[in-house]
Amino acid sequence: MILVIKMISYKPFYDTLFKKGITEYYLIFKQGFSANTLHRIKKGEAISTKTLDALCYALDCEISDIIKFEKE
């Protein structure tokens, strides 16, 4: 069995969406993000820095508005 410790949290991403009134539907159908990308975020899985860059651009925000490091 492999123990996987996740230290990157996407909680700021959902807080940012809420503050800006943006839905996942908007990101998929108006901004062109894949449903798989949002699924990966929801599951706390890795996404590329290219995707993080595109999210920052689309949401007009900083990287800290999307991810944060949580050391356990």
All heavy atoms as a GROMACS GRO file, in nm:
protein
  589
    1MET      N    1   0.084  -0.118   0.000
    1MET     CA    2   0.000   0.000   0.000
    1MET      C    3   0.089   0.125   0.000
    1MET      O    4   0.185   0.133   0.074
    1MET     CB    5  -0.091   0.001   0.123
    1MET     CG    6  -0.176   0.125   0.128
    1MET     SD    7  -0.269   0.149   0.281
    1MET     CE    8  -0.381   0.014   0.274
    2ILE      N    9   0.054   0.220  -0.083
    2ILE     CA   10   0.129   0.345  -0.092
    2ILE      C   11   0.050   0.454  -0.022
    2ILE      O   12  -0.069   0.474  -0.049
    2ILE     CB   13   0.152   0.385  -0.239
    2ILE    CG1   14   0.235   0.277  -0.310
    2ILE    CG2   15   0.219   0.520  -0.248
    2ILE    CD1   16   0.251   0.300  -0.458
    3LEU      N   17   0.116   0.524   0.070
    3LEU     CA   18   0.053   0.634   0.141
    3LEU      C   19   0.078   0.763   0.064
    3LEU      O   20   0.193   0.798   0.037
    3LEU     CB   21   0.111   0.646   0.283
    3LEU     CG   22   0.060   0.761   0.367
    3LEU    CD1   23  -0.091   0.747   0.391
    3LEU    CD2   24   0.134   0.766   0.499
    4VAL      N   25  -0.029   0.831   0.027
    4VAL     CA   26  -0.017   0.956  -0.046
    4VAL      C   27  -0.062   1.069   0.046
    4VAL      O   28  -0.174   1.068   0.096
    4VAL     CB   29  -0.103   0.955  -0.174
    4VAL    CG1   30  -0.094   1.088  -0.246
    4VAL    CG2   31  -0.060   0.841  -0.266
    5ILE      N   32   0.028   1.163   0.068
    5ILE     CA   33  -0.005   1.278   0.151
    5ILE      C   34  -0.022   1.398   0.058
    5ILE      O   35   0.069   1.436  -0.015
    5ILE     CB   36   0.107   1.306   0.254
    5ILE    CG1   37   0.122   1.186   0.346
    5ILE    CG2   38   0.076   1.432   0.332
    5ILE    CD1   39   0.239   1.194   0.441
    6LYS      N   40  -0.140   1.458   0.062
    6LYS     CA   41  -0.168   1.573  -0.022
    6LYS      C   42  -0.148   1.699   0.060
    6LYS      O   43  -0.211   1.717   0.163
    6LYS     CB   44  -0.310   1.568  -0.076
    6LYS     CG   45  -0.332   1.450  -0.167
    6LYS     CD   46  -0.473   1.445  -0.218
    6LYS     CE   47  -0.492   1.322  -0.304
    6LYS     NZ   48  -0.627   1.305  -0.348
    7MET      N   49  -0.057   1.784   0.014
    7MET     CA   50  -0.029   1.907   0.087
    7MET      C   51  -0.074   2.031   0.010
    7MET      O   52  -0.069   2.140   0.063
    7MET     CB   53   0.119   1.915   0.121
    7MET     CG   54   0.160   1.810   0.223
    7MET     SD   55   0.325   1.832   0.286
    7MET     CE   56   0.420   1.739   0.168
    8ILE      N   57  -0.116   2.013  -0.114
    8ILE     CA   58  -0.168   2.125  -0.192
    8ILE      C   59  -0.320   2.123  -0.182
    8ILE      O   60  -0.383   2.022  -0.210
    8ILE     CB   61  -0.124   2.117  -0.340
    8ILE    CG1   62   0.027   2.123  -0.354
    8ILE    CG2   63  -0.191   2.226  -0.423
    8ILE    CD1   64   0.090   2.253  -0.311
    9SER      N   65  -0.376   2.236  -0.142
    9SER     CA   66  -0.522   2.248  -0.128
    9SER      C   67  -0.575   2.343  -0.235
    9SER      O   68  -0.514   2.447  -0.262
    9SER     CB   69  -0.556   2.302   0.011
    9SER     OG   70  -0.691   2.338   0.017
   10TYR      N   71  -0.689   2.306  -0.291
   10TYR     CA   72  -0.755   2.391  -0.389
   10TYR      C   73  -0.870   2.470  -0.327
   10TYR      O   74  -0.949   2.530  -0.398
   10TYR     CB   75  -0.808   2.307  -0.506
   10TYR     CG   76  -0.700   2.242  -0.588
   10TYR    CD1   77  -0.669   2.108  -0.573
   10TYR    CD2   78  -0.629   2.316  -0.682
   10TYR    CE1   79  -0.570   2.049  -0.649
   10TYR    CE2   80  -0.530   2.258  -0.759
   10TYR     CZ   81  -0.500   2.124  -0.742
   10TYR     OH   82  -0.402   2.065  -0.817
   11LYS      N   83  -0.880   2.471  -0.195
   11LYS     CA   84  -0.988   2.545  -0.129
   11LYS      C   85  -0.992   2.692  -0.173
   11LYS      O   86  -1.101   2.744  -0.199
   11LYS     CB   87  -0.976   2.535   0.023
   11LYS     CG   88  -1.095   2.600   0.093
   11LYS     CD   89  -1.084   2.591   0.244
   11LYS     CE   90  -1.201   2.654   0.315
   11LYS     NZ   91  -1.248   2.782   0.267
   12PRO      N   92  -0.877   2.759  -0.187
   12PRO     CA   93  -0.883   2.898  -0.233
   12PRO      C   94  -0.950   2.913  -0.371
   12PRO      O   95  -1.014   3.014  -0.399
   12PRO     CB   96  -0.737   2.942  -0.239
   12PRO     CG   97  -0.667   2.852  -0.143
   12PRO     CD   98  -0.740   2.720  -0.152
   13PHE      N   99  -0.937   2.811  -0.456
   13PHE     CA  100  -0.999   2.814  -0.589
   13PHE      C  101  -1.151   2.829  -0.576
   13PHE      O  102  -1.212   2.914  -0.640
   13PHE     CB  103  -0.963   2.687  -0.665
   13PHE     CG  104  -1.039   2.667  -0.793
   13PHE    CD1  105  -1.015   2.748  -0.903
   13PHE    CD2  106  -1.135   2.567  -0.803
   13PHE    CE1  107  -1.084   2.729  -1.022
   13PHE    CE2  108  -1.204   2.547  -0.921
   13PHE     CZ  109  -1.179   2.629  -1.031
   14TYR      N  110  -1.209   2.746  -0.489
   14TYR     CA  111  -1.355   2.751  -0.473
   14TYR      C  112  -1.399   2.878  -0.403
   14TYR      O  113  -1.505   2.934  -0.435
   14TYR     CB  114  -1.404   2.625  -0.402
   14TYR     CG  115  -1.389   2.505  -0.492
   14TYR    CD1  116  -1.285   2.415  -0.476
   14TYR    CD2  117  -1.476   2.485  -0.599
   14TYR    CE1  118  -1.269   2.308  -0.562
   14TYR    CE2  119  -1.460   2.378  -0.686
   14TYR     CZ  120  -1.357   2.291  -0.666
   14TYR     OH  121  -1.342   2.185  -0.754
   15ASP      N  122  -1.318   2.928  -0.311
   15ASP     CA  123  -1.349   3.057  -0.246
   15ASP      C  124  -1.347   3.170  -0.350
   15ASP      O  125  -1.432   3.258  -0.349
   15ASP     CB  126  -1.247   3.088  -0.135
   15ASP     CG  127  -1.257   2.991  -0.018
   15ASP    OD1  128  -1.361   2.924  -0.003
   15ASP    OD2  129  -1.158   2.982   0.059
   16THR      N  130  -1.249   3.166  -0.440
   16THR     CA  131  -1.237   3.267  -0.545
   16THR      C  132  -1.355   3.261  -0.641
   16THR      O  133  -1.411   3.365  -0.678
   16THR     CB  134  -1.103   3.252  -0.621
   16THR    OG1  135  -0.996   3.266  -0.528
   16THR    CG2  136  -1.089   3.354  -0.732
   17LEU      N  137  -1.394   3.139  -0.682
   17LEU     CA  138  -1.511   3.126  -0.769
   17LEU      C  139  -1.634   3.188  -0.703
   17LEU      O  140  -1.708   3.263  -0.766
   17LEU     CB  141  -1.540   2.978  -0.800
   17LEU     CG  142  -1.446   2.904  -0.893
   17LEU    CD1  143  -1.496   2.762  -0.916
   17LEU    CD2  144  -1.429   2.976  -1.025
   18PHE      N  145  -1.652   3.158  -0.575
   18PHE     CA  146  -1.769   3.210  -0.502
   18PHE      C  147  -1.765   3.362  -0.494
   18PHE      O  148  -1.864   3.428  -0.524
   18PHE     CB  149  -1.773   3.149  -0.361
   18PHE     CG  150  -1.888   3.197  -0.280
   18PHE    CD1  151  -2.017   3.148  -0.304
   18PHE    CD2  152  -1.870   3.291  -0.180
   18PHE    CE1  153  -2.125   3.194  -0.230
   18PHE    CE2  154  -1.977   3.338  -0.106
   18PHE     CZ  155  -2.105   3.288  -0.131
   19LYS      N  156  -1.649   3.418  -0.458
   19LYS     CA  157  -1.636   3.564  -0.444
   19LYS      C  158  -1.662   3.636  -0.576
   19LYS      O  159  -1.717   3.746  -0.578
   19LYS     CB  160  -1.497   3.601  -0.394
   19LYS     CG  161  -1.475   3.580  -0.247
   19LYS     CD  162  -1.339   3.635  -0.207
   19LYS     CE  163  -1.260   3.527  -0.140
   19LYS     NZ  164  -1.124   3.563  -0.109
   20LYS      N  165  -1.620   3.574  -0.686
   20LYS     CA  166  -1.634   3.638  -0.817
   20LYS      C  167  -1.764   3.600  -0.887
   20LYS      O  168  -1.792   3.650  -0.996
   20LYS     CB  169  -1.514   3.603  -0.905
   20LYS     CG  170  -1.384   3.666  -0.851
   20LYS     CD  171  -1.268   3.635  -0.943
   20LYS     CE  172  -1.144   3.704  -0.894
   20LYS     NZ  173  -1.118   3.830  -0.961
   21GLY      N  174  -1.842   3.512  -0.825
   21GLY     CA  175  -1.969   3.472  -0.886
   21GLY      C  176  -1.950   3.391  -1.014
   21GLY      O  177  -2.031   3.401  -1.106
   22ILE      N  178  -1.845   3.311  -1.020
   22ILE     CA  179  -1.814   3.232  -1.138
   22ILE      C  180  -1.846   3.085  -1.109
   22ILE      O  181  -1.815   3.035  -1.002
   22ILE     CB  182  -1.665   3.248  -1.177
   22ILE    CG1  183  -1.640   3.394  -1.217
   22ILE    CG2  184  -1.626   3.152  -1.289
   22ILE    CD1  185  -1.495   3.427  -1.243
   23THR      N  186  -1.906   3.019  -1.207
   23THR     CA  187  -1.942   2.878  -1.191
   23THR      C  188  -1.846   2.789  -1.268
   23THR      O  189  -1.775   2.834  -1.359
   23THR     CB  190  -2.084   2.852  -1.244
   23THR    OG1  191  -2.086   2.878  -1.385
   23THR    CG2  192  -2.187   2.938  -1.173
   24GLU      N  193  -1.846   2.660  -1.233
   24GLU     CA  194  -1.768   2.564  -1.309
   24GLU      C  195  -1.822   2.556  -1.452
   24GLU      O  196  -1.745   2.537  -1.546
   24GLU     CB  197  -1.772   2.427  -1.241
   24GLU     CG  198  -1.695   2.423  -1.111
   24GLU     CD  199  -1.695   2.286  -1.046
   24GLU    OE1  200  -1.764   2.194  -1.096
   24GLU    OE2  201  -1.624   2.271  -0.946
   25TYR      N  202  -1.951   2.569  -1.469
   25TYR     CA  203  -2.013   2.569  -1.602
   25TYR      C  204  -1.949   2.678  -1.689
   25TYR      O  205  -1.913   2.654  -1.804
   25TYR     CB  206  -2.164   2.593  -1.589
   25TYR     CG  207  -2.236   2.600  -1.722
   25TYR    CD1  208  -2.290   2.486  -1.780
   25TYR    CD2  209  -2.249   2.720  -1.791
   25TYR    CE1  210  -2.355   2.490  -1.902
   25TYR    CE2  211  -2.314   2.726  -1.914
   25TYR     CZ  212  -2.367   2.611  -1.968
   25TYR     OH  213  -2.430   2.617  -2.090
   26TYR      N  214  -1.933   2.797  -1.633
   26TYR     CA  215  -1.872   2.908  -1.704
   26TYR      C  216  -1.728   2.873  -1.746
   26TYR      O  217  -1.688   2.900  -1.860
   26TYR     CB  218  -1.873   3.034  -1.617
   26TYR     CG  219  -1.798   3.150  -1.676
   26TYR    CD1  220  -1.856   3.231  -1.773
   26TYR    CD2  221  -1.668   3.179  -1.636
   26TYR    CE1  222  -1.787   3.338  -1.828
   26TYR    CE2  223  -1.597   3.284  -1.690
   26TYR     CZ  224  -1.657   3.364  -1.785
   26TYR     OH  225  -1.588   3.468  -1.840
   27LEU      N  226  -1.653   2.814  -1.655
   27LEU     CA  227  -1.515   2.780  -1.687
   27LEU      C  228  -1.506   2.676  -1.798
   27LEU      O  229  -1.419   2.684  -1.884
   27LEU     CB  230  -1.442   2.727  -1.562
   27LEU     CG  231  -1.414   2.830  -1.453
   27LEU    CD1  232  -1.352   2.763  -1.331
   27LEU    CD2  233  -1.325   2.942  -1.503
   28ILE      N  234  -1.599   2.581  -1.798
   28ILE     CA  235  -1.597   2.476  -1.901
   28ILE      C  236  -1.649   2.528  -2.035
   28ILE      O  237  -1.582   2.516  -2.138
   28ILE     CB  238  -1.680   2.355  -1.855
   28ILE    CG1  239  -1.614   2.288  -1.734
   28ILE    CG2  240  -1.697   2.254  -1.969
   28ILE    CD1  241  -1.700   2.185  -1.664
   29PHE      N  242  -1.768   2.587  -2.035
   29PHE     CA  243  -1.834   2.620  -2.162
   29PHE      C  244  -1.802   2.759  -2.216
   29PHE      O  245  -1.817   2.782  -2.336
   29PHE     CB  246  -1.985   2.602  -2.148
   29PHE     CG  247  -2.023   2.458  -2.129
   29PHE    CD1  248  -2.058   2.410  -2.003
   29PHE    CD2  249  -2.019   2.368  -2.234
   29PHE    CE1  250  -2.090   2.277  -1.984
   29PHE    CE2  251  -2.051   2.235  -2.216
   29PHE     CZ  252  -2.086   2.188  -2.091
   30LYS      N  253  -1.755   2.850  -2.133
   30LYS     CA  254  -1.722   2.984  -2.182
   30LYS      C  255  -1.572   3.010  -2.188
   30LYS      O  256  -1.525   3.087  -2.270
   30LYS     CB  257  -1.788   3.092  -2.095
   30LYS     CG  258  -1.939   3.082  -2.088
   30LYS     CD  259  -2.003   3.108  -2.222
   30LYS     CE  260  -2.154   3.105  -2.209
   30LYS     NZ  261  -2.222   3.117  -2.336
   31GLN      N  262  -1.496   2.947  -2.097
   31GLN     CA  263  -1.351   2.969  -2.094
   31GLN      C  264  -1.271   2.853  -2.154
   31GLN      O  265  -1.151   2.865  -2.173
   31GLN     CB  266  -1.305   2.993  -1.949
   31GLN     CG  267  -1.353   3.124  -1.890
   31GLN     CD  268  -1.287   3.244  -1.956
   31GLN    OE1  269  -1.171   3.240  -1.995
   31GLN    NE2  270  -1.363   3.351  -1.970
   32GLY      N  271  -1.337   2.739  -2.180
   32GLY     CA  272  -1.271   2.629  -2.249
   32GLY      C  273  -1.190   2.534  -2.162
   32GLY      O  274  -1.112   2.455  -2.215
   33PHE      N  275  -1.208   2.538  -2.031
   33PHE     CA  276  -1.140   2.441  -1.945
   33PHE      C  277  -1.211   2.306  -1.958
   33PHE      O  278  -1.332   2.301  -1.976
   33PHE     CB  279  -1.139   2.487  -1.798
   33PHE     CG  280  -1.049   2.604  -1.776
   33PHE    CD1  281  -1.098   2.734  -1.781
   33PHE    CD2  282  -0.915   2.586  -1.750
   33PHE    CE1  283  -1.015   2.843  -1.761
   33PHE    CE2  284  -0.830   2.694  -1.731
   33PHE     CZ  285  -0.882   2.823  -1.737
   34SER      N  286  -1.135   2.199  -1.946
   34SER     CA  287  -1.197   2.068  -1.958
   34SER      C  288  -1.265   2.029  -1.827
   34SER      O  289  -1.222   2.069  -1.718
   34SER     CB  290  -1.094   1.961  -1.995
   34SER     OG  291  -1.012   1.930  -1.885
   35ALA      N  292  -1.370   1.950  -1.840
   35ALA     CA  293  -1.440   1.900  -1.722
   35ALA      C  294  -1.344   1.813  -1.641
   35ALA      O  295  -1.351   1.810  -1.518
   35ALA     CB  296  -1.564   1.821  -1.763
   36ASN      N  297  -1.252   1.744  -1.709
   36ASN     CA  298  -1.154   1.661  -1.641
   36ASN      C  299  -1.063   1.745  -1.551
   36ASN      O  300  -1.029   1.703  -1.440
   36ASN     CB  301  -1.070   1.583  -1.741
   36ASN     CG  302  -0.976   1.486  -1.674
   36ASN    OD1  303  -1.017   1.405  -1.592
   36ASN    ND2  304  -0.848   1.496  -1.708
   37THR      N  305  -1.025   1.864  -1.596
   37THR     CA  306  -0.942   1.952  -1.514
   37THR      C  307  -1.015   1.989  -1.385
   37THR      O  308  -0.958   1.981  -1.276
   37THR     CB  309  -0.905   2.080  -1.591
   37THR    OG1  310  -0.822   2.045  -1.702
   37THR    CG2  311  -0.833   2.180  -1.503
   38LEU      N  312  -1.140   2.026  -1.396
   38LEU     CA  313  -1.216   2.062  -1.277
   38LEU      C  314  -1.241   1.941  -1.188
   38LEU      O  315  -1.242   1.954  -1.066
   38LEU     CB  316  -1.347   2.130  -1.316
   38LEU     CG  317  -1.326   2.265  -1.388
   38LEU    CD1  318  -1.458   2.326  -1.428
   38LEU    CD2  319  -1.246   2.361  -1.303
   39HIS      N  320  -1.254   1.824  -1.248
   39HIS     CA  321  -1.268   1.701  -1.171
   39HIS      C  322  -1.140   1.674  -1.092
   39HIS      O  323  -1.145   1.638  -0.974
   39HIS     CB  324  -1.300   1.583  -1.264
   39HIS     CG  325  -1.308   1.452  -1.195
   39HIS    ND1  326  -1.416   1.415  -1.119
   39HIS    CD2  327  -1.219   1.350  -1.188
   39HIS    CE1  328  -1.394   1.294  -1.069
   39HIS    NE2  329  -1.275   1.253  -1.110
   40ARG      N  330  -1.025   1.695  -1.155
   40ARG     CA  331  -0.897   1.674  -1.088
   40ARG      C  332  -0.881   1.772  -0.971
   40ARG      O  333  -0.834   1.734  -0.863
   40ARG     CB  334  -0.780   1.689  -1.185
   40ARG     CG  335  -0.776   1.579  -1.291
   40ARG     CD  336  -0.659   1.594  -1.386
   40ARG     NE  337  -0.531   1.578  -1.319
   40ARG     CZ  338  -0.479   1.462  -1.280
   40ARG    NH1  339  -0.545   1.351  -1.304
   40ARG    NH2  340  -0.362   1.457  -1.221
   41ILE      N  341  -0.922   1.895  -0.990
   41ILE     CA  342  -0.916   1.993  -0.882
   41ILE      C  343  -1.007   1.950  -0.767
   41ILE      O  344  -0.967   1.953  -0.651
   41ILE     CB  345  -0.955   2.134  -0.934
   41ILE    CG1  346  -0.846   2.188  -1.028
   41ILE    CG2  347  -0.977   2.230  -0.817
   41ILE    CD1  348  -0.884   2.316  -1.099
   42LYS      N  349  -1.126   1.909  -0.801
   42LYS     CA  350  -1.223   1.867  -0.699
   42LYS      C  351  -1.171   1.749  -0.617
   42LYS      O  352  -1.196   1.740  -0.497
   42LYS     CB  353  -1.356   1.830  -0.766
   42LYS     CG  354  -1.473   1.820  -0.671
   42LYS     CD  355  -1.602   1.802  -0.746
   42LYS     CE  356  -1.640   1.932  -0.812
   42LYS     NZ  357  -1.769   1.932  -0.879
   43LYS      N  358  -1.098   1.659  -0.681
   43LYS     CA  359  -1.043   1.540  -0.614
   43LYS      C  360  -0.909   1.568  -0.548
   43LYS      O  361  -0.849   1.479  -0.489
   43LYS     CB  362  -1.027   1.425  -0.714
   43LYS     CG  363  -1.157   1.375  -0.771
   43LYS     CD  364  -1.235   1.302  -0.665
   43LYS     CE  365  -1.360   1.241  -0.725
   43LYS     NZ  366  -1.438   1.170  -0.627
   44GLY      N  367  -0.857   1.692  -0.562
   44GLY     CA  368  -0.729   1.727  -0.501
   44GLY      C  369  -0.610   1.669  -0.574
   44GLY      O  370  -0.502   1.653  -0.517
   45GLU      N  371  -0.627   1.638  -0.702
   45GLU     CA  372  -0.519   1.580  -0.781
   45GLU      C  373  -0.437   1.690  -0.848
   45GLU      O  374  -0.477   1.805  -0.853
   45GLU     CB  375  -0.578   1.484  -0.885
   45GLU     CG  376  -0.650   1.366  -0.822
   45GLU     CD  377  -0.720   1.277  -0.923
   45GLU    OE1  378  -0.718   1.308  -1.043
   45GLU    OE2  379  -0.776   1.175  -0.879
   46ALA      N  380  -0.324   1.650  -0.901
   46ALA     CA  381  -0.231   1.746  -0.963
   46ALA      C  382  -0.286   1.803  -1.094
   46ALA      O  383  -0.354   1.733  -1.170
   46ALA     CB  384  -0.098   1.678  -0.990
   47ILE      N  385  -0.257   1.931  -1.114
   47ILE     CA  386  -0.283   1.995  -1.243
   47ILE      C  387  -0.154   2.065  -1.283
   47ILE      O  388  -0.067   2.090  -1.200
   47ILE     CB  389  -0.402   2.095  -1.239
   47ILE    CG1  390  -0.379   2.205  -1.138
   47ILE    CG2  391  -0.532   2.020  -1.211
   47ILE    CD1  392  -0.485   2.314  -1.140
   48SER      N  393  -0.139   2.094  -1.410
   48SER     CA  394  -0.014   2.152  -1.459
   48SER      C  395  -0.002   2.300  -1.424
   48SER      O  396  -0.102   2.369  -1.399
   48SER     CB  397  -0.004   2.134  -1.611
   48SER     OG  398  -0.096   2.220  -1.675
   49THR      N  399   0.122   2.349  -1.429
   49THR     CA  400   0.143   2.492  -1.408
   49THR      C  401   0.081   2.572  -1.523
   49THR      O  402   0.039   2.686  -1.504
   49THR     CB  403   0.292   2.525  -1.393
   49THR    OG1  404   0.363   2.472  -1.504
   49THR    CG2  405   0.348   2.469  -1.264
   50LYS      N  406   0.074   2.512  -1.640
   50LYS     CA  407   0.009   2.577  -1.754
   50LYS      C  408  -0.139   2.599  -1.723
   50LYS      O  409  -0.194   2.706  -1.752
   50LYS     CB  410   0.025   2.491  -1.880
   50LYS     CG  411  -0.034   2.551  -2.003
   50LYS     CD  412  -0.010   2.461  -2.124
   50LYS     CE  413  -0.076   2.520  -2.247
   50LYS     NZ  414  -0.055   2.437  -2.365
   51THR      N  415  -0.203   2.500  -1.663
   51THR     CA  416  -0.343   2.512  -1.624
   51THR      C  417  -0.359   2.616  -1.514
   51THR      O  418  -0.453   2.697  -1.517
   51THR     CB  419  -0.400   2.376  -1.579
   51THR    OG1  420  -0.389   2.284  -1.688
   51THR    CG2  421  -0.545   2.388  -1.536
   52LEU      N  422  -0.269   2.615  -1.416
   52LEU     CA  423  -0.274   2.716  -1.310
   52LEU      C  424  -0.261   2.856  -1.369
   52LEU      O  425  -0.332   2.948  -1.330
   52LEU     CB  426  -0.163   2.692  -1.207
   52LEU     CG  427  -0.183   2.573  -1.116
   52LEU    CD1  428  -0.056   2.545  -1.036
   52LEU    CD2  429  -0.301   2.594  -1.023
   53ASP      N  430  -0.170   2.872  -1.465
   53ASP     CA  431  -0.152   3.001  -1.532
   53ASP      C  432  -0.280   3.044  -1.604
   53ASP      O  433  -0.323   3.159  -1.594
   53ASP     CB  434  -0.036   2.990  -1.631
   53ASP     CG  435  -0.003   3.121  -1.698
   53ASP    OD1  436   0.024   3.220  -1.625
   53ASP    OD2  437  -0.004   3.126  -1.823
   54ALA      N  438  -0.343   2.949  -1.674
   54ALA     CA  439  -0.467   2.980  -1.746
   54ALA      C  440  -0.580   3.015  -1.650
   54ALA      O  441  -0.661   3.106  -1.678
   54ALA     CB  442  -0.507   2.861  -1.834
   55LEU      N  443  -0.587   2.947  -1.537
   55LEU     CA  444  -0.690   2.980  -1.436
   55LEU      C  445  -0.668   3.119  -1.379
   55LEU      O  446  -0.764   3.195  -1.362
   55LEU     CB  447  -0.690   2.875  -1.324
   55LEU     CG  448  -0.754   2.742  -1.357
   55LEU    CD1  449  -0.724   2.640  -1.247
   55LEU    CD2  450  -0.905   2.756  -1.377
   56CYS      N  451  -0.542   3.153  -1.349
   56CYS     CA  452  -0.512   3.287  -1.298
   56CYS      C  453  -0.556   3.393  -1.399
   56CYS      O  454  -0.613   3.496  -1.361
   56CYS     CB  455  -0.363   3.302  -1.269
   56CYS     SG  456  -0.308   3.216  -1.122
   57TYR      N  457  -0.530   3.368  -1.526
   57TYR     CA  458  -0.569   3.463  -1.630
   57TYR      C  459  -0.721   3.474  -1.640
   57TYR      O  460  -0.777   3.584  -1.641
   57TYR     CB  461  -0.509   3.421  -1.765
   57TYR     CG  462  -0.540   3.518  -1.875
   57TYR    CD1  463  -0.464   3.633  -1.890
   57TYR    CD2  464  -0.645   3.495  -1.962
   57TYR    CE1  465  -0.493   3.725  -1.990
   57TYR    CE2  466  -0.675   3.585  -2.063
   57TYR     CZ  467  -0.599   3.701  -2.076
   57TYR     OH  468  -0.630   3.791  -2.175
   58ALA      N  469  -0.789   3.359  -1.645
   58ALA     CA  470  -0.935   3.359  -1.661
   58ALA      C  471  -1.006   3.420  -1.541
   58ALA      O  472  -1.110   3.487  -1.557
   58ALA     CB  473  -0.984   3.216  -1.683
   59LEU      N  474  -0.951   3.398  -1.422
   59LEU     CA  475  -1.015   3.449  -1.301
   59LEU      C  476  -0.960   3.584  -1.257
   59LEU      O  477  -1.006   3.643  -1.160
   59LEU     CB  478  -0.998   3.348  -1.186
   59LEU     CG  479  -1.062   3.211  -1.208
   59LEU    CD1  480  -1.025   3.117  -1.094
   59LEU    CD2  481  -1.212   3.223  -1.222
   60ASP      N  482  -0.859   3.634  -1.330
   60ASP     CA  483  -0.792   3.760  -1.296
   60ASP      C  484  -0.751   3.760  -1.149
   60ASP      O  485  -0.797   3.843  -1.070
   60ASP     CB  486  -0.884   3.879  -1.328
   60ASP     CG  487  -0.812   4.012  -1.315
   60ASP    OD1  488  -0.689   4.015  -1.335
   60ASP    OD2  489  -0.877   4.112  -1.281
   61CYS      N  490  -0.668   3.662  -1.114
   61CYS     CA  491  -0.629   3.646  -0.973
   61CYS      C  492  -0.484   3.599  -0.963
   61CYS      O  493  -0.418   3.574  -1.063
   61CYS     CB  494  -0.722   3.548  -0.904
   61CYS     SG  495  -0.707   3.377  -0.961
   62GLU      N  496  -0.437   3.589  -0.841
   62GLU     CA  497  -0.303   3.539  -0.811
   62GLU      C  498  -0.308   3.388  -0.788
   62GLU      O  499  -0.414   3.333  -0.759
   62GLU     CB  500  -0.249   3.607  -0.685
   62GLU     CG  501  -0.238   3.758  -0.696
   62GLU     CD  502  -0.132   3.801  -0.795
   62GLU    OE1  503  -0.027   3.734  -0.804
   62GLU    OE2  504  -0.154   3.901  -0.864
   63ILE      N  505  -0.191   3.324  -0.795
   63ILE     CA  506  -0.183   3.180  -0.773
   63ILE      C  507  -0.235   3.143  -0.633
   63ILE      O  508  -0.297   3.039  -0.614
   63ILE     CB  509  -0.038   3.128  -0.796
   63ILE    CG1  510  -0.035   2.977  -0.804
   63ILE    CG2  511   0.056   3.174  -0.689
   63ILE    CD1  512  -0.085   2.921  -0.932
   64SER      N  513  -0.212   3.230  -0.537
   64SER     CA  514  -0.258   3.204  -0.399
   64SER      C  515  -0.410   3.207  -0.387
   64SER      O  516  -0.464   3.163  -0.286
   64SER     CB  517  -0.196   3.304  -0.301
   64SER     OG  518  -0.232   3.436  -0.336
   65ASP      N  519  -0.477   3.257  -0.491
   65ASP     CA  520  -0.624   3.255  -0.494
   65ASP      C  521  -0.676   3.123  -0.550
   65ASP      O  522  -0.797   3.103  -0.558
   65ASP     CB  523  -0.678   3.371  -0.579
   65ASP     CG  524  -0.645   3.507  -0.519
   65ASP    OD1  525  -0.648   3.518  -0.396
   65ASP    OD2  526  -0.617   3.601  -0.596
   66ILE      N  527  -0.583   3.035  -0.589
   66ILE     CA  528  -0.621   2.906  -0.647
   66ILE      C  529  -0.572   2.789  -0.562
   66ILE      O  530  -0.646   2.694  -0.538
   66ILE     CB  531  -0.570   2.893  -0.792
   66ILE    CG1  532  -0.636   3.000  -0.879
   66ILE    CG2  533  -0.597   2.753  -0.847
   66ILE    CD1  534  -0.584   3.007  -1.018
   67ILE      N  535  -0.447   2.796  -0.517
   67ILE     CA  536  -0.392   2.686  -0.438
   67ILE      C  537  -0.323   2.741  -0.313
   67ILE      O  538  -0.285   2.858  -0.307
   67ILE     CB  539  -0.291   2.601  -0.517
   67ILE    CG1  540  -0.171   2.684  -0.563
   67ILE    CG2  541  -0.357   2.530  -0.633
   67ILE    CD1  542  -0.059   2.605  -0.625
   68LYS      N  543  -0.308   2.651  -0.214
   68LYS     CA  544  -0.226   2.685  -0.098
   68LYS      C  545  -0.160   2.557  -0.048
   68LYS      O  546  -0.209   2.447  -0.070
   68LYS     CB  547  -0.308   2.752   0.012
   68LYS     CG  548  -0.405   2.663   0.084
   68LYS     CD  549  -0.475   2.740   0.196
   68LYS     CE  550  -0.576   2.651   0.266
   68LYS     NZ  551  -0.638   2.718   0.377
   69PHE      N  552  -0.048   2.576   0.018
   69PHE     CA  553   0.028   2.466   0.074
   69PHE      C  554  -0.015   2.445   0.218
   69PHE      O  555  -0.017   2.539   0.297
   69PHE     CB  556   0.177   2.498   0.068
   69PHE     CG  557   0.264   2.393   0.129
   69PHE    CD1  558   0.292   2.276   0.061
   69PHE    CD2  559   0.318   2.410   0.255
   69PHE    CE1  560   0.374   2.178   0.117
   69PHE    CE2  561   0.399   2.314   0.312
   69PHE     CZ  562   0.427   2.198   0.244
   70GLU      N  563  -0.051   2.321   0.251
   70GLU     CA  564  -0.092   2.288   0.387
   70GLU      C  565  -0.005   2.173   0.436
   70GLU      O  566  -0.025   2.059   0.396
   70GLU     CB  567  -0.239   2.246   0.392
   70GLU     CG  568  -0.336   2.356   0.362
   70GLU     CD  569  -0.481   2.312   0.368
   70GLU    OE1  570  -0.509   2.192   0.354
   70GLU    OE2  571  -0.565   2.400   0.388
   71LYS      N  572   0.092   2.204   0.519
   71LYS     CA  573   0.179   2.100   0.573
   71LYS      C  574   0.108   2.032   0.687
   71LYS      O  575   0.057   2.096   0.778
   71LYS     CB  576   0.310   2.160   0.621
   71LYS     CG  577   0.412   2.056   0.659
   71LYS     CD  578   0.545   2.121   0.688
   71LYS     CE  579   0.646   2.014   0.721
   71LYS     NZ  580   0.776   2.073   0.750
   72GLU      N  581   0.104   1.899   0.679
   72GLU     CA  582   0.035   1.823   0.785
   72GLU      C  583   0.128   1.793   0.900
   72GLU      O  584   0.244   1.785   0.890
   72GLU     CB  585  -0.022   1.694   0.730
   72GLU     CG  586  -0.129   1.722   0.628
   72GLU     CD  587  -0.198   1.594   0.582
   72GLU    OE1  588  -0.139   1.487   0.589
   72GLU    OE2  589  -0.311   1.608   0.537
   0.00000   0.00000   0.00000
